């Protein structure tokens, strides 16, 4: 657990780079968390992030890719373009949500 | 008379019927259970059928053998749950069944039609599954005559029933082809959306090493979009491909369609419930147990068993307006067949990942945790008898509903 100095994020991150305290999240921090992953956020990214945050608030769990596609309306293929290599984890990270459990 | 209606007479539903029949006063309660099938399948046994270890008769018995005489059993499709009206419509005679309390235990089922290319001309030819009785029987027949090549086991998506079964399948395949003297003609691959062999770190590492020792490839982080059955290729959302000669698929798992139709499910038709009490998040007289619930733990018989133990202690209190005392901790206990007559045991819950150590089971154990032993294999083989004769009938099992740290090396 360390504050990440490289990108001047002053919030606490866990070993996998997830926010320790979800209340620390704001849009600027999302931009920095994304940059850390080499992603520049576009409107389409924000659509996904906003959906996930709203859904998390309502259901209490991090939405799966299937759910982002079915309910959030962004095709899975596009999710892989927006957040390459493991979109489920990356979206959760940038949106300031907890790590997806994978349900096993 | 108060009415308790149970939907589904699988592992969870049958155990609930047995336990509550003996707990609730029969002069005050009428218990009814509905299922669309007459036959109870011992589903853990499906894994052994492709390799000729079990046959069909080892895994089937009539459901009625396990339902107490005082419980009404109706064999029918369930058409609609109407929670606002506290009733369920069934296909048989177009009847309505009223209830005071409803237990949903309709399970989960594979849906190959959700993945393009699975269910075409090659289904049950070069593409097989082992989570259904027809599928596992067809695969047994196919393997008997198979001349070798690339065998890929692919997990389509999470969650799926019995998370360790694909690993067990591939371990048993390794053993089977060794025995047939053709292991050198078979290339085995596990193609999974997970980053490794399992989600929980210590088990993933151990199982990953076991795969390597057995010369089984793992293709991690592979999220399949479609199959090209003519070219015999799996294609991921990232356009990566895996070629195969024989594909064993673990298709998308979904809850019963009636759950979705009735507005009681999430996007996969699993019922959102409180993870400690199984009470529906929408209705205070509906519970969901077993695979039908959207619990953040394994979809597995052991979880259903522990969950039912907790639920049936709570239910008589709940209906009297008392607080539910027992809280489910997500306990799962899985014997993993690792081939060559050995097995691995894992025991974990919502918060504690599988750890190494010893598992003390009174009268039978101890078993080794997170390492291979012959004893673990015998534990698994013995379990079929326990399932039919003790577990389903709701009798006492020598294992606690909540996970214990006894014997575990933390």
Interface residues (C-beta under 8 A of the other chain):
Chain A: X59 X61 X64 X65 X66 X67 X70 X71 X76 X77 X79 X80 X84 X85 X86 X101 X102 X103 X104
Chain B: X157 X158 X159 X163 X194 X195 X198 X199 X200 X221 X223 X225 X237 X238 X266 X267 X268 X272 X296 X297 X298
